[in-house]
């Protein structure tokens, strides 16, 4: 019975923080939005369980929107850390990063570090994210001279959609 309850608890914990929905980035400005996103497990002590976009950064041009359902973004490489050992690089196509994969099931989107560009010229930088993520504290709203960037989530049933809105 104890094993059954322990397994049930771990499974429910996984679903509570799984990539159970898309990361949606809506850029309503005329500026190009470059970002590196991070996902993490909020229950793992020591800030070791995370997945951070390594290369290339995501670029959402002005007036466009994108939606990603997992880390399986074509051509991306992710830094994956599950312990105090150095992070390892994994392609976005790695099975553990796919929806339902081990890493994907135990993380949720937490941070977007970004920079605005116009005609190839770099402009303001900042970061937004989940304010409960204490390993890299950032606000959920950040104002720059170019735009306001907002981070929020919407949960419907077992699906949690994470939004980055650029106004």
KOLSEKOL-197850 format. One line per 3 residues: number of its first residue (from 1); for each residue x, y, z of C-alpha. Coordinates in steps of 0.5 Angstrom, whole numbers, plus 500, padded with zeros to 3 digits. Layout:
N
NUM	X Y Z ~ ...
This chain:
167
1	500 500 500 ~ 506 505 502 ~ 509 504 495
4	502 505 491 ~ 501 511 495 ~ 509 514 494
7	508 512 486 ~ 501 515 486 ~ 504 522 489
10	510 522 484 ~ 505 521 478 ~ 501 527 481
13	507 531 482 ~ 509 530 475 ~ 503 532 472
16	503 538 476 ~ 509 541 473 ~ 509 537 467
19	510 541 460 ~ 502 540 460 ~ 501 545 455
22	504 550 450 ~ 509 556 451 ~ 506 561 447
25	509 568 445 ~ 505 573 442 ~ 509 579 439
28	505 585 438 ~ 510 590 437 ~ 514 592 431
31	521 590 434 ~ 524 583 433 ~ 524 579 440
34	530 574 441 ~ 529 570 447 ~ 532 564 451
37	527 560 455 ~ 528 556 461 ~ 524 551 464
40	525 547 471 ~ 522 543 477 ~ 520 547 482
43	520 542 487 ~ 528 540 486 ~ 532 543 492
46	538 546 489 ~ 536 549 483 ~ 539 543 479
49	533 541 475 ~ 533 545 469 ~ 532 546 462
52	535 552 458 ~ 535 554 451 ~ 542 554 449
55	542 555 441 ~ 540 558 437 ~ 535 563 441
58	528 564 439 ~ 527 570 434 ~ 519 572 434
61	519 578 429 ~ 515 584 430 ~ 507 582 429
64	508 575 429 ~ 506 569 434 ~ 509 562 436
67	507 556 440 ~ 511 551 442 ~ 508 544 445
70	515 542 448 ~ 523 543 447 ~ 522 539 440
73	524 546 437 ~ 527 544 430 ~ 535 546 430
76	535 547 438 ~ 540 545 443 ~ 538 545 450
79	542 545 457 ~ 539 540 461 ~ 541 539 468
82	538 534 473 ~ 544 534 479 ~ 550 538 481
85	554 535 475 ~ 555 540 470 ~ 549 541 465
88	549 536 458 ~ 547 539 451 ~ 541 535 448
91	538 536 442 ~ 531 538 442 ~ 529 532 438
94	532 528 444 ~ 526 523 447 ~ 527 525 454
97	525 532 452 ~ 519 530 448 ~ 512 531 450
100	511 525 455 ~ 519 524 456 ~ 522 524 463
103	525 531 463 ~ 519 534 460 ~ 514 531 465
106	518 534 470 ~ 519 541 468 ~ 515 547 467
109	516 554 463 ~ 519 559 468 ~ 523 564 465
112	524 568 458 ~ 531 572 458 ~ 530 577 452
115	533 582 448 ~ 529 587 443 ~ 532 588 436
118	530 593 430 ~ 534 592 423 ~ 539 588 426
121	541 593 432 ~ 540 591 439 ~ 536 595 444
124	533 593 451 ~ 534 587 455 ~ 530 584 460
127	527 578 463 ~ 520 575 465 ~ 518 569 468
130	514 565 474 ~ 515 569 480 ~ 515 563 484
133	521 560 481 ~ 526 562 486 ~ 533 560 483
136	533 566 478 ~ 528 571 481 ~ 525 575 475
139	518 579 475 ~ 512 577 471 ~ 512 584 468
142	518 588 465 ~ 517 595 461 ~ 523 597 456
145	523 603 452 ~ 520 599 446 ~ 515 595 450
148	512 591 456 ~ 513 584 456 ~ 508 580 460
151	509 573 463 ~ 503 569 465 ~ 499 562 465
154	492 559 464 ~ 490 552 466 ~ 484 549 464
157	484 542 466 ~ 490 538 466 ~ 493 543 461
160	497 549 463 ~ 499 554 457 ~ 504 559 458
163	504 566 455 ~ 509 571 454 ~ 506 577 451
166	510 583 448 ~ 506 590 447
